[in-house]
């Protein structure tokens, strides 16, 4: 199966790449030379950029784009990354995202990077809803909560 790059993948693509439920969203890519470190494997900063790119696509796909309309701004509060397996030049990969926990003003997302050899990297991120004017955190809307519950099965605190 050909892996489309840099756009949301279908469930068929995700499952065909060996990514099991409950990962509902992912984007494919191929490791580029500029993403390598002196040891010729993917630099840690590249994973963070991949996670940011998948979050932006995720928000757009879920109707939560913070650059349009009345939606709050989504701010990355914290992240933790567990690097499990190195990736090298020209390796095809999929970066996945899902929301696992909903708080009052924030939610927890999981991210993972997969290659043909399985799970390469796992990360968690805390995303906070901030008022459009930047004045502080604001509660998640009921519409946002329902989207994340329906599409990802996110639980509440």
KOLDOLO-421020 format. One record per residue: residue in one letter; x, y, z of N, C-alpha, C in turn. Coordinates in nm, 3 decimals. Layout:
> a_X_Y_Z_X_Y_Z_X_Y_Z;
...
//
This chain:
> x_0.084_-0.118_0.000_0.000_0.000_0.000_0.089_0.124_0.000;
> x_0.063_0.216_-0.092_0.138_0.342_-0.095_0.093_0.429_0.021;
> x_0.188_0.493_0.085_0.161_0.579_0.199_0.159_0.724_0.153;
> x_0.041_0.790_0.158_0.037_0.933_0.124_0.114_1.013_0.230;
> x_0.182_1.117_0.187_0.260_1.199_0.279_0.191_1.331_0.308;
> x_0.204_1.376_0.432_0.169_1.511_0.475_0.021_1.545_0.460;
> x_-0.064_1.447_0.472_-0.208_1.473_0.475_-0.272_1.363_0.559;
> x_-0.390_1.391_0.616_-0.455_1.291_0.700_-0.476_1.159_0.626;
> x_-0.448_1.050_0.698_-0.460_0.916_0.641_-0.598_0.857_0.670;
> x_-0.640_0.769_0.585_-0.765_0.696_0.608_-0.742_0.587_0.712;
> x_-0.850_0.535_0.765_-0.839_0.422_0.857_-0.773_0.304_0.788;
> x_-0.801_0.286_0.661_-0.740_0.178_0.584_-0.588_0.193_0.579;
> x_-0.539_0.316_0.558_-0.395_0.340_0.558_-0.335_0.312_0.696;
> x_-0.401_0.361_0.801_-0.348_0.340_0.936_-0.339_0.192_0.969;
> x_-0.446_0.119_0.945_-0.447_-0.024_0.978_-0.351_-0.101_0.887;
> x_-0.340_-0.060_0.759_-0.247_-0.124_0.666_-0.102_-0.104_0.704;
> x_-0.074_0.004_0.778_0.062_0.032_0.824_0.090_-0.039_0.956;
> x_-0.011_-0.110_1.008_0.006_-0.186_1.132_-0.030_-0.109_1.258;
> x_-0.098_0.003_1.242_-0.138_0.085_1.357_-0.279_0.043_1.398;
> x_-0.292_-0.007_1.518_-0.420_-0.061_1.565_-0.506_0.047_1.630;
> x_-0.635_0.016_1.645_-0.723_0.099_1.725_-0.661_0.110_1.863;
> x_-0.674_0.217_1.934_-0.767_0.327_1.914_-0.706_0.451_1.849;
> x_-0.607_0.436_1.763_-0.548_0.552_1.696_-0.635_0.590_1.577;
> x_-0.710_0.702_1.587_-0.803_0.740_1.481_-0.747_0.836_1.376;
> x_-0.629_0.895_1.403_-0.581_1.002_1.316_-0.430_0.992_1.298;
> x_-0.383_1.010_1.176_-0.240_1.007_1.150_-0.204_1.072_1.019;
> x_-0.075_1.103_1.006_-0.019_1.163_0.885_0.109_1.088_0.851;
> x_0.128_1.060_0.724_0.248_0.989_0.679_0.359_1.083_0.640;
> x_0.480_1.033_0.645_0.596_1.110_0.604_0.713_1.019_0.573;
> x_0.820_1.079_0.528_0.945_1.006_0.501_1.059_1.090_0.558;
> x_1.149_1.026_0.631_1.259_1.097_0.695_1.346_1.164_0.589;
> x_1.370_1.295_0.609_1.453_1.374_0.520_1.590_1.398_0.583;
> x_1.688_1.428_0.500_1.824_1.452_0.547_1.828_1.563_0.653;
> x_1.751_1.669_0.633_1.752_1.782_0.727_1.700_1.746_0.865;
> x_1.638_1.629_0.879_1.583_1.586_1.008_1.680_1.498_1.087;
> x_1.798_1.475_1.032_1.896_1.387_1.097_1.990_1.464_1.187;
> x_2.049_1.391_1.283_2.153_1.449_1.368_2.289_1.392_1.324;
> x_2.397_1.427_1.393_2.529_1.377_1.352_2.545_1.225_1.357;
> x_2.456_1.156_1.428_2.461_1.010_1.433_2.380_0.945_1.322;
> x_2.326_1.028_1.232_2.247_0.983_1.117_2.116_0.914_1.154;
> x_2.058_0.954_1.267_1.920_0.915_1.293_1.840_1.041_1.324;
> x_1.709_1.028_1.327_1.622_1.146_1.342_1.656_1.219_1.472;
> x_1.678_1.349_1.458_1.707_1.436_1.571_1.583_1.451_1.658;
> x_1.601_1.462_1.789_1.488_1.475_1.881_1.398_1.593_1.847;
> x_1.455_1.703_1.802_1.373_1.820_1.768_1.278_1.791_1.652;
> x_1.317_1.700_1.564_1.231_1.667_1.450_1.101_1.601_1.495;
> x_1.110_1.516_1.597_0.989_1.453_1.649_0.892_1.558_1.702;
> x_0.945_1.659_1.772_0.859_1.764_1.825_0.790_1.841_1.713;
> x_0.862_1.865_1.604_0.801_1.931_1.488_0.694_1.842_1.426;
> x_0.720_1.712_1.416_0.620_1.619_1.362_0.494_1.620_1.449;
> x_0.513_1.620_1.582_0.397_1.622_1.671_0.317_1.751_1.654;
> x_0.385_1.862_1.637_0.315_1.989_1.615_0.239_1.986_1.482;
> x_0.302_1.934_1.378_0.235_1.925_1.248_0.111_1.837_1.253;
> x_0.119_1.723_1.322_0.002_1.636_1.330_-0.108_1.701_1.414;
> x_-0.070_1.776_1.518_-0.172_1.846_1.599_-0.247_1.949_1.517;
> x_-0.174_2.025_1.435_-0.239_2.128_1.352_-0.336_2.063_1.254;
> x_-0.295_1.956_1.189_-0.384_1.883_1.097_-0.502_1.821_1.171;
> x_-0.477_1.768_1.290_-0.580_1.708_1.375_-0.686_1.812_1.409;
> x_-0.641_1.929_1.458_-0.736_2.034_1.494_-0.820_2.076_1.373;
> x_-0.758_2.090_1.259_-0.832_2.128_1.137_-0.932_2.019_1.100;
> x_-0.889_1.892_1.101_-0.975_1.781_1.064_-1.093_1.766_1.160;
> x_-1.072_1.799_1.287_-1.175_1.786_1.390_-1.261_1.912_1.403;
> x_-1.235_2.013_1.320_-1.312_2.137_1.327_-1.275_2.224_1.445;
> x_-1.153_2.210_1.494_-1.107_2.285_1.611_-0.995_2.383_1.576;
> x_-0.990_2.425_1.452_-0.887_2.517_1.405_-0.893_2.647_1.486;
> x_-0.785_2.680_1.556_-0.788_2.799_1.642_-0.758_2.929_1.568;
> x_-0.742_2.923_1.437_-0.720_3.045_1.361_-0.848_3.096_1.296;
> x_-0.955_3.021_1.312_-1.082_3.057_1.250_-1.191_3.067_1.356;
> x_-1.277_3.168_1.344_-1.397_3.177_1.427_-1.371_3.194_1.575;
> x_-1.469_3.151_1.654_-1.465_3.178_1.799_-1.387_3.076_1.882;
> x_-1.325_2.978_1.817_-1.253_2.877_1.894_-1.141_2.941_1.976;
> x_-1.112_2.884_2.093_-0.998_2.935_2.170_-0.868_2.901_2.100;
> x_-0.761_2.960_2.147_-0.628_2.923_2.098_-0.585_2.799_2.175;
> x_-0.521_2.707_2.106_-0.469_2.586_2.170_-0.322_2.607_2.199;
> x_-0.284_2.598_2.325_-0.147_2.623_2.367_-0.089_2.495_2.425;
> x_0.029_2.457_2.377_0.100_2.342_2.431_0.157_2.381_2.567;
> x_0.111_2.315_2.671_0.156_2.346_2.808_0.277_2.262_2.847;
> x_0.273_2.133_2.811_0.383_2.043_2.848_0.382_1.922_2.755;
> x_0.498_1.862_2.740_0.507_1.739_2.661_0.614_1.649_2.720;
> x_0.595_1.521_2.699_0.691_1.421_2.744_0.708_1.320_2.631;
> x_0.832_1.286_2.599_0.859_1.199_2.485_0.943_1.078_2.529;
> x_0.902_0.961_2.483_0.976_0.837_2.509_1.026_0.786_2.374;
> x_1.157_0.800_2.351_1.218_0.756_2.226_1.251_0.608_2.240;
> x_1.189_0.524_2.158_1.204_0.379_2.173_1.289_0.314_2.065;
> x_1.286_0.368_1.944_1.360_0.308_1.834_1.402_0.418_1.737;
> x_1.526_0.411_1.689_1.574_0.516_1.600_1.514_0.499_1.459;
> x_1.502_0.612_1.392_1.461_0.614_1.252_1.574_0.675_1.171;
> x_1.593_0.624_1.051_1.703_0.667_0.965_1.650_0.731_0.837;
> x_1.741_0.785_0.758_1.709_0.852_0.633_1.623_0.765_0.542;
> x_1.524_0.825_0.481_1.433_0.765_0.383_1.336_0.663_0.443;
> x_1.327_0.657_0.576_1.230_0.568_0.639_1.090_0.628_0.631;
> x_0.994_0.550_0.583_0.855_0.592_0.589_0.806_0.581_0.733;
> x_0.723_0.678_0.774_0.670_0.676_0.910_0.529_0.734_0.910;
> x_0.456_0.707_1.017_0.325_0.767_1.040_0.328_0.827_1.180;
> x_0.283_0.952_1.191_0.267_1.018_1.321_0.118_1.017_1.352;
> x_0.082_0.965_1.469_-0.058_0.956_1.508_-0.088_1.049_1.624;
> x_-0.215_1.081_1.639_-0.261_1.167_1.749_-0.399_1.123_1.794;
> x_-0.421_1.139_1.924_-0.554_1.114_1.981_-0.562_1.188_2.114;
> x_-0.683_1.224_2.152_-0.706_1.285_2.283_-0.755_1.176_2.377;
> x_-0.693_1.167_2.493_-0.726_1.060_2.586_-0.797_1.108_2.712;
> x_-0.776_1.236_2.750_-0.835_1.284_2.875_-0.877_1.429_2.860;
> x_-0.997_1.458_2.909_-1.049_1.594_2.906_-1.053_1.650_3.048;
> x_-0.999_1.770_3.064_-1.011_1.843_3.189_-1.109_1.957_3.170;
> x_-1.110_2.051_3.260_-1.201_2.165_3.250_-1.153_2.264_3.144;
> x_-1.023_2.296_3.145_-0.967_2.394_3.050_-0.857_2.335_2.964;
> x_-0.835_2.205_2.976_-0.724_2.142_2.903_-0.760_2.000_2.865;
> x_-0.674_1.942_2.780_-0.689_1.801_2.747_-0.552_1.741_2.723;
> x_-0.546_1.609_2.737_-0.422_1.535_2.717_-0.428_1.462_2.584;
> x_-0.325_1.481_2.505_-0.313_1.412_2.377_-0.197_1.314_2.385;
> x_-0.215_1.201_2.317_-0.106_1.108_2.294_-0.064_1.122_2.149;
> x_0.065_1.108_2.126_0.123_1.107_1.992_0.212_0.984_1.983;
> x_0.226_0.931_1.864_0.318_0.820_1.842_0.375_0.830_1.702;
> x_0.495_0.779_1.686_0.557_0.768_1.554_0.578_0.620_1.529;
> x_0.533_0.576_1.413_0.537_0.436_1.374_0.620_0.421_1.247;
> x_0.695_0.315_1.239_0.763_0.278_1.115_0.721_0.136_1.082;
> x_0.774_0.082_0.974_0.740_-0.056_0.938_0.777_-0.153_1.049;
> x_0.871_-0.115_1.134_0.913_-0.199_1.246_0.830_-0.180_1.372;
> x_0.723_-0.101_1.365_0.636_-0.080_1.480_0.656_0.055_1.545;
> x_0.619_0.063_1.672_0.623_0.188_1.747_0.768_0.234_1.767;
> x_0.796_0.357_1.726_0.930_0.413_1.741_0.938_0.515_1.853;
> x_0.832_0.592_1.872_0.832_0.699_1.971_0.690_0.720_2.022;
> x_0.679_0.747_2.153_0.549_0.774_2.214_0.561_0.903_2.294;
> x_0.458_0.988_2.288_0.461_1.115_2.360_0.323_1.150_2.415;
> x_0.323_1.228_2.521_0.199_1.285_2.572_0.216_1.437_2.574;
> x_0.105_1.506_2.557_0.107_1.652_2.558_-0.015_1.704_2.631;
> x_0.002_1.810_2.706_-0.110_1.880_2.769_-0.138_2.005_2.688;
> x_-0.261_2.016_2.639_-0.303_2.129_2.558_-0.404_2.210_2.639;
> x_-0.383_2.341_2.649_-0.471_2.429_2.725_-0.548_2.519_2.630;
> x_-0.677_2.538_2.659_-0.761_2.633_2.584_-0.739_2.771_2.645;
> x_-0.691_2.864_2.562_-0.665_3.000_2.606_-0.759_3.093_2.530;
> x_-0.815_3.191_2.601_-0.904_3.287_2.539_-0.838_3.350_2.417;
> x_-0.918_3.381_2.315_-0.866_3.435_2.190_-0.783_3.562_2.213;
> x_-0.816_3.640_2.318_-0.740_3.762_2.345_-0.617_3.736_2.432;
> x_-0.593_3.610_2.468_-0.476_3.574_2.546_-0.488_3.602_2.694;
> x_-0.608_3.633_2.741_-0.626_3.675_2.881_-0.617_3.561_2.982;
> x_-0.619_3.438_2.937_-0.606_3.326_3.030_-0.681_3.204_2.982;
> x_-0.670_3.097_3.060_-0.737_2.972_3.024_-0.888_2.991_3.028;
> x_-0.953_2.913_2.942_-1.100_2.916_2.943_-1.151_2.773_2.931;
> x_-1.271_2.749_2.981_-1.325_2.613_2.978_-1.342_2.562_2.834;
> x_-1.321_2.431_2.818_-1.349_2.368_2.689_-1.498_2.381_2.662;
> x_-1.534_2.410_2.539_-1.675_2.418_2.504_-1.735_2.278_2.501;
> x_-1.865_2.272_2.515_-1.932_2.143_2.507_-1.914_2.081_2.369;
> x_-1.915_2.165_2.266_-1.895_2.114_2.129_-1.756_2.051_2.115;
> x_-1.654_2.115_2.169_-1.518_2.059_2.164_-1.513_1.926_2.239;
> x_-1.572_1.924_2.357_-1.573_1.801_2.437_-1.639_1.687_2.360;
> x_-1.752_1.716_2.297_-1.826_1.612_2.225_-1.748_1.559_2.105;
> x_-1.679_1.647_2.033_-1.597_1.603_1.919_-1.488_1.508_1.967;
> x_-1.419_1.545_2.074_-1.308_1.464_2.123_-1.355_1.331_2.183;
> x_-1.472_1.331_2.243_-1.529_1.207_2.296_-1.573_1.117_2.180;
> x_-1.645_1.175_2.084_-1.699_1.095_1.972_-1.590_1.038_1.883;
> x_-1.490_1.118_1.851_-1.389_1.072_1.755_-1.276_0.993_1.819;
> x_-1.241_1.026_1.944_-1.126_0.963_2.009_-1.163_0.876_2.129;
> x_-1.285_0.889_2.177_-1.323_0.817_2.299_-1.259_0.876_2.423;
> x_-1.227_1.006_2.420_-1.161_1.071_2.533_-1.244_1.060_2.659;
> x_-1.176_1.035_2.770_-1.243_1.029_2.900_-1.232_1.162_2.971;
> x_-1.308_1.177_3.076_-1.304_1.301_3.154_-1.243_1.276_3.290;
> x_-1.194_1.384_3.347_-1.131_1.376_3.480_-1.238_1.368_3.585;
//
